[in-house]
Structure formats: structure tokens, C-alpha cells
Amino acid sequence: MSRVEKKSIRLSQIETLLLDHPEGLTKSQIADRINVHRSTVSRNLCDMIAPVYEDNGRLFIDRECYLVHLHLSLHEALSVHLAGRLLSTCIERQNPHTASAFRKLGLALETLAPQISRFVRSSANSFDDETKRNDPHYQQVLEILTLSCANNQKVRLWYRSAEKGVVKEHIFCPYFIEVAAAGQAIYVIGQIEPECVQRTYRLERIERIELTAAYYTFPNDFDSDALFSQAWGIWYSEQDPVTVRLRFSAAVAKRVRETRWHLSETIAPLDDGSLLWRAEIAEPREMMPWIRGWGCDVEVLEPVWLRERIAVEAKRTAALYEDCPQNQEE
């Protein structure tokens, strides 16, 4: 093996080691792992293409500047585009990083599929045009949380509660970032310290955030799929799920059957064309906007408290229109 080939292998080994150790490594630690002298590591660092920097004697990969090499098929690229389109309809704030990613994807498809390239690049405009809110603080919160997850680095944040508006300070270890279409918001799930309790935070309510110098270990038993398996959207619970039964009228029965609304749902058609819908939901209150959207074409059968709550709302809504003035011709 030539000297050039050996050097290329060492550079790749150093890059892989630093990616696997977000907490950083010293030159001596790297030298021990790849079985070379510390001075060899120092010389090789000058030839690194990956963005490497040194801080307090430890070497790190700059994960904000590191470029991921990705090869996609045409169908995989279109899947990414469709996911982005869905995100665009859910989030009303600008996201320059998503816009940049879509422009790169569009340019990469230009020769392979010019028409698809055009609408992918057009979609990029939907993430940073003037129709969406420019919110630098929101973008900063998302960027810091991204770095925190990438480095397993704890953050200090100040979070405003939705009910009372009280702001509390926490040390937070992010585990998962999730988007919720119903609330048009992005949430982060993780553990707060020193309470060691799992929390879900909405990004808009994070008043302030900063990276700390402390690191955390991602829990091996954390499973996002299992966590949200019974959630309607973002709300999960450690309690047993609640059985929700709805009766949909014949007028909307076909539309209801066209979509699988929840993993646990079962549907039973009735003789009059209506249907019974049933699912096990972690927190049925999260379903209420969806139920309201069906209007008089849905009836809540259980749980009883949800039926009563929807009924009260329906009566209050009807009362708004009881004295509605008739349109008069001039």
C-alpha cells in the first residue's frame, strides 16, 4: 500500500472517529485508536477536508458546516419533496435551511428529470418567501436544538407555559424533534434536569436557549414510534389509552374510509350507510378540532365526557346563529 493510500485511510479514520465522538477527542486519543504517533495526527489534520476545529485541547467536527454525502433515486428524491411540501403547509415560519436543501435537490435532478427539478426548486420558495413569517428567534431555537441532538449536548432553556404564561428555567436533554400538523408547530421531546422527568416543549414557547458544556447519554430504551403509537398527534400519556367511538353519517362515510386516521382504528359499516369508528387514543382532547371539523356529520358515542363537551360546544355554536339577521335586498 502506497503512502498516499495509507494517508487517505488515516484521514477517513480520523473523520469517522470525530463523527462518532461528539464530545471530542484529543490528538493522543485519536493516535491510540488508529495506531499512529500523535505527531502524525497533527500533520494529517492539515489535509482534512471535513471541517475540524480544536477547543481546549480536544478536536471536534463542526457539524453545522459538515456536508453529508447522499445519493437518492428519482423516487426517493420525490418522496423527500412530498415530505417537504407537507411540512410547508404545516409550518407558517420561514426556514432557510429547508429552502436551501430543496434548491440543492432541484439542481441535482435537473439533468435526470427536468420537470421534477422545476417543481422541487419552486417548492423551495415556499420555505423562505414573504408569505411566511420571518422569525429569527424561532430559527435560532431550532438550530440550537439540532446541534444539541447532533452532539448529545445539554441545553439551558427558558420555557413559557401555555396556561399561565410563567417562564421557568431548565437544563434539557433533547431526544426527539417532531412536527404536528394539527397544531402547525414543531415540538421537542426530552428530559429536564434535575427532576429527570420527560417533557414535550413547543418551540414557539422557548423564550431563550443556549448550549451548555455538559453532555448527556441518549437512553437506549427511548422509542419515538412506541411513544406516539397511541397519540392522536403529539400528546402521549403513561396511562392506558381511552376508547373513542364515533358515528359518522352516510354523507361522509366514504371520505372517512378513504383515510386511515389512527393506527388503532377499526371501522364498522351500518345498514343505513353510516359507520362506527373506534380507536384507542392516548389523549382524546387532542382530537377535538378534528371532530369539530366534521360538524353534524359525526356523533361522539364515547367517552361520555367527550360527548358532553362536544355537545356543550355545539349548543353554544348554535346560539351564536339563533338571532342571525337575514340578508336584506337594498
C-alpha positions in Angstrom: 0.0 0.0 0.0 1.4 3.4 -1.0 1.9 6.3 1.4 -0.9 8.2 -0.3 -3.3 5.3 0.2 -2.3 5.0 3.9 -2.8 8.7 4.4 -6.2 8.6 2.8 -7.2 5.8 5.1 -6.0 7.7 8.2 -7.9 10.8 7.1 -11.1 8.7 6.8 -10.5 7.1 10.2 -10.0 10.5 11.9 -13.2 11.8 10.3 -15.2 8.7 11.4 -13.8 8.9 14.9 -14.7 12.5 15.4 -18.2 11.9 14.0 -18.7 9.0 16.5 -17.5 11.2 19.4 -19.4 14.4 19.5 -17.8 15.2 22.9 -14.5 15.5 21.1 -11.1 13.6 21.2 -7.6 14.6 22.0 -4.8 14.0 19.4 -3.4 11.4 21.7 -6.7 9.5 21.9 -7.0 9.6 18.1 -3.4 8.4 17.7 -4.0 5.5 20.1 -7.2 4.4 18.2 -5.6 4.4 14.7 -2.2 3.2 15.9 0.0 6.1 14.8 2.1 8.7 16.6 0.5 11.9 17.9 2.6 13.9 15.5 1.2 12.0 12.5 -2.3 13.0 13.6 -1.2 16.7 13.8 0.3 16.6 10.3 -2.8 14.8 8.9 -5.2 17.4 10.3 -3.8 20.0 7.8 -5.1 17.8 5.0 -8.6 17.2 6.4 -11.4 18.1 4.1 -14.0 17.7 6.8 -14.4 20.9 9.0 -12.3 20.1 12.1 -11.6 22.5 14.9 -9.8 22.4 18.3 -11.2 23.6 21.6 -9.5 23.2 25.0 -7.2 20.5 23.6 -9.9 18.4 22.0 -10.8 18.0 18.3 -14.3 18.3 17.0 -16.2 18.0 13.7 -18.1 21.3 13.0 -21.5 19.7 12.5 -23.1 22.8 11.2 -20.6 23.0 8.3 -20.1 19.3 7.6 -21.7 18.3 4.3 -23.5 14.9 4.2 -23.0 13.0 1.0 -26.3 11.4 -0.1 -27.3 9.5 -3.2 -31.0 9.3 -4.0 -33.0 7.6 -6.6 -35.7 9.5 -8.5 -38.5 8.0 -6.4 -36.5 8.7 -3.2 -36.0 12.3 -4.2 -39.7 12.8 -4.9 -40.5 11.3 -1.5 -38.3 13.9 0.1 -40.1 16.6 -1.9 -43.5 15.4 -0.9 -42.5 15.3 2.8 -41.2 18.9 2.4 -44.4 20.0 0.8 -46.3 18.6 3.8 -44.0 20.5 6.2 -44.5 23.7 4.2 -48.3 23.5 4.7 -47.9 22.8 8.4 -45.3 25.5 9.4 -46.0 29.1 8.7 -42.5 30.3 9.6 -39.6 30.7 7.1 -36.9 28.0 7.1 -33.9 29.0 5.1 -32.2 25.6 5.6 -35.1 23.7 4.2 -35.2 26.1 1.2 -31.5 25.6 0.6 -31.9 21.8 0.8 -34.7 21.9 -1.8 -32.8 24.1 -4.1 -29.8 21.7 -4.0 -32.2 18.7 -4.6 -33.8 20.5 -7.5 -30.4 21.3 -9.1 -29.3 17.7 -8.7 -32.4 16.5 -10.6 -32.0 19.0 -13.4 -30.4 16.6 -15.9 -32.2 13.4 -14.7 -35.8 14.8 -14.6 -36.1 18.5 -15.6 -39.8 18.8 -14.9 -39.5 17.4 -11.4 -36.4 19.6 -10.9 -38.5 22.7 -11.7 -41.3 22.0 -9.2 -38.8 20.9 -6.5 -37.0 24.3 -6.9 -40.3 26.1 -7.0 -41.2 24.4 -3.7 -38.0 25.8 -2.2 -39.5 29.3 -2.5 -42.4 28.3 -0.2 -40.0 28.0 2.7 -38.4 31.4 2.6 -40.8 33.7 0.7 -42.6 36.7 2.1 -45.8 34.8 2.7 -44.3 33.1 5.7 -43.3 34.8 8.9 -39.7 35.8 9.3 -38.8 34.7 12.9 -35.1 34.7 13.6 -35.5 33.7 17.2 -37.6 30.6 16.3 -34.9 29.7 13.7 -32.2 30.0 16.3 -34.1 27.8 18.7 -34.4 25.1 16.1 -30.7 25.4 15.1 -29.5 25.1 18.7 -31.8 22.1 19.3 -30.4 20.5 16.2 -26.8 21.0 17.4 -27.8 19.7 20.8 -29.2 16.5 19.3 -26.2 16.1 17.0 -23.6 16.5 19.8 -25.6 15.0 22.7 -25.1 18.3 24.3 -27.4 19.6 27.1 -29.1 23.0 26.7 -30.3 25.5 29.1 -33.7 26.9 28.2 -36.4 29.2 29.5 -39.9 27.9 28.7 -43.2 29.7 28.9 -46.1 27.6 30.0 -49.3 27.7 27.8 -51.7 28.1 30.7 -50.3 30.7 33.0 -47.5 32.2 30.8 -45.0 31.5 33.6 -41.4 31.2 32.4 -39.2 28.5 34.0 -35.5 27.7 33.5 -34.4 24.1 32.9 -31.4 22.0 31.9 -32.8 20.0 29.0 -31.6 16.9 27.1 -33.4 16.6 23.7 -34.3 13.2 22.5 -36.6 13.8 19.5 -37.9 16.6 17.3 -41.4 16.2 16.0 -43.8 18.2 13.7 -47.5 18.3 14.4 -49.8 19.1 11.5 -52.8 19.8 13.6 -51.1 22.5 15.7 -48.9 23.7 12.9 -45.9 23.5 15.2 -42.7 21.8 15.9 -42.1 20.1 19.3 -39.0 18.7 21.1 -39.2 15.8 23.5 -36.6 15.2 26.1 -35.7 15.1 29.8 -35.4 18.0 32.2 -32.8 18.2 35.0 -32.5 17.9 37.9 -36.1 16.5 38.0 -35.2 13.7 35.5 -38.7 14.0 34.1 -39.6 13.7 30.4 -41.2 16.8 28.8 -42.6 18.0 25.5 -41.9 21.6 24.6 -43.4 23.6 21.7 -40.6 25.7 20.0 -42.6 28.9 20.0 -42.8 28.9 23.8 -39.0 28.6 24.3 -38.1 32.2 25.3 -34.4 31.6 25.4 -32.0 28.8 24.8 -28.2 28.2 24.9 -25.9 25.2 24.6 -24.0 24.1 27.7 -20.6 22.4 28.1 -22.2 19.3 29.5 -23.1 16.2 27.5 -25.8 13.5 28.0 -26.2 9.9 27.0 -29.2 9.1 24.8 -31.4 6.5 26.6 -31.4 3.1 24.8 -35.0 2.5 25.8 -36.3 5.7 24.1 -38.6 4.7 21.2 -40.4 7.5 19.4 -42.6 5.2 17.5 -43.8 3.5 20.6 -44.2 6.8 22.4 -46.6 8.2 19.8 -48.2 4.9 18.8 -51.5 5.8 20.7 -51.2 9.6 20.3 -53.6 11.4 18.0 -50.9 13.9 17.3 -48.2 15.0 19.8 -49.9 14.2 23.1 -48.9 10.9 24.7 -49.6 9.5 28.1 -48.3 6.9 30.6 -51.9 6.0 31.4 -53.9 3.4 29.5 -55.4 4.8 26.2 -59.0 5.9 26.1 -61.5 4.2 23.8 -63.1 6.7 21.4 -66.2 5.7 19.5 -67.7 7.9 16.8 -70.7 7.5 14.4 -70.2 9.2 11.0 -73.2 9.9 8.8 -73.7 8.2 5.4 -72.9 11.6 3.8 -69.2 11.4 4.9 -68.8 7.7 5.4 -66.9 7.2 2.1 -64.5 10.1 2.9 -63.8 8.7 6.4 -62.9 5.3 4.9 -60.5 6.8 2.4 -58.0 7.7 5.1 -56.6 5.7 8.0 -56.8 8.3 10.7 -55.1 6.3 13.5 -53.1 3.1 13.8 -55.6 1.5 16.2 -58.8 2.4 14.4 -61.5 0.0 13.4 -64.5 0.7 11.2 -67.9 -1.0 11.0 -70.4 0.0 8.3 -74.1 0.2 9.4 -77.2 -0.7 7.4 -78.2 2.9 6.9 -74.9 3.8 5.2 -73.3 5.4 8.3 -70.4 3.8 10.0 -69.0 3.3 13.5 -65.4 4.4 14.0 -63.3 3.3 17.0 -59.8 3.8 18.2 -57.6 3.8 21.3 -56.3 7.3 21.9 -53.8 8.5 24.5 -55.4 11.9 25.0 -58.8 12.4 23.2 -58.8 16.1 23.9 -56.3 16.4 21.1 -59.0 15.0 18.7 -61.5 17.8 19.4 -60.5 20.1 16.4 -60.8 17.2 14.1 -64.2 16.1 15.5 -65.5 19.7 15.2 -64.4 19.8 11.6 -67.0 17.1 10.7 -69.8 19.2 12.1 -73.2 17.5 12.3 -71.9 14.5 10.3 -70.3 13.0 13.4 -71.6 12.0 16.8 -69.4 11.2 19.7 -70.6 8.0 21.4 -67.8 7.6 24.0 -66.2 8.5 26.2 -69.1 10.2 27.9 -67.1 13.3 29.0 -66.0 14.0 25.4 -69.6 13.6 24.1 -70.8 16.0 26.8 -68.1 18.5 26.0 -68.7 18.4 22.2 -72.5 18.8 22.9 -72.0 21.9 25.0 -69.8 23.4 22.3 -72.4 22.6 19.7 -75.2 24.3 21.7 -73.0 27.4 22.2 -72.3 27.5 18.5 -75.9 27.2 17.6 -76.8 30.0 20.0 -74.5 32.3 18.0 -76.7 31.9 15.0 -80.2 32.0 16.6 -80.6 35.7 16.1 -78.6 35.9 12.9 -80.2 38.8 10.8 -81.5 37.9 7.4 -79.9 39.4 4.3 -82.0 42.2 3.0 -82.0 43.4 -0.6 -81.3 47.1 -1.0 
